[in-house]
Amino acid sequence: MPQADVPEEQIARVPFSTVLASVAGLWLCYFTLTTLRWELLGLGLSGELLLLRPLACLAGMVVTLALWLVLRLFDARPLWAKITAALLLSIPTAILLVQSNDLVFSSLQERVNAQVGSVSSHATSVGGLWGPDPLSGGDTDTGDASVYVQEASPWQSLIEQVFGRYFMMLAWCALYLALLTGEKARAAERREGAYRRAAKAAELRSLRYQVNPHFLFNTLNSLSALVLTGKTQAAERMIQQLSTFYRRSLADDPTADVPLREEFALQKLYLDIEGVRFPHRLRAVYQLPPELEDARVPGMILQPLVENTVRHAVAPTSGQITVILSAREEYGRLVIEVSDDGPGASAGEGRPKGFGIGLANVRDRLAARFGDEASVVSGPAPGGYASQIRLPMMSHEEDEA
């Protein structure tokens, strides 16, 4: 039966191993109960019956798996359709189970009839999970073979056994539908997780790509100024450095984390580009301990902070400004700081309003990547101004996981 409007790969399925385990569990339980009941009633022939019971249960497993092969065609259908299918398909399945039972135990039929007749003058169900009223003269079901006592007609015995197997199959169908519902719930959780990851990745890409155009705009303005003032060698050097910067920055996945040494190297390249523009005003210092070089950070996470430092500390002044990029570990967390000795040193003095745009970008990226586990603060510091990022310490292995 075709699954209308539902692609096969999107249909939730119960794994075959789980189905097989449920079928095996059902018939193992049946085997145990019928064997125990027969022994408690002490009807004899235990050895012969015990040899044939596994074969009967194996046949029952095969029939039940055949039921599953048909029932699974309704996996994508509404619940009412699944229940209706279970109710209808269990009828022929129950008949097949009774017939396979009769076939397996046909050789013992007469002996079991005689044994049961000698124990009780009434026809009593001694092995099945469901037995008839002993006063009505019904069948004697070993739980394995269909044993008919003289007083009960074959038709009555067949109906009694079919009803027993029917309810047994309905119980298994209920279990299967419960397992299917669980699989659908897990599939929905996986889809929701995939959608969330996709949304987060899109957000990270958007925030990352906000950095590059802004930097390119500023750099092109600087190149224009160098060309207009006849500083062609400086302009050529800046173009080469700009090409290298973009080749490195655009080669990485915007959502990926990078080693801290690469992030520092990229910011050094950026500051070298700005150093062409401000040859006497910009001095850069890098303080990266060797043990932190492999720590993972979001790619270009420092770019807005470094760019704002150049824009608001170096560009407005005529004296030399030292920009310091440093990293350290504090209480198992990575702390990265971008500081300078430019305007903003006096208490209460902050940077111009535009400084908050880059800060907001960094804050949003950290929130999208780490939630509440990362933070960024910015403000006046002794001798200048500083922006500080705190985030979890991550190794290469943790990043891949």
Beta strands, then each sheet from edge to edge (+ up, - down):
strand 1: 140-141
strand 2: 146-147
strand 3: 257-259
strand 4: 282-287
strand 5: 296-298
strand 6: 321-330
strand 7: 333-340
strand 8: 375-381
strand 9: 384-392
sheet 1: 1+ 2-
sheet 2: 3+ 5-
sheet 3: 4+ 6+ 7- 9+ 8-
end
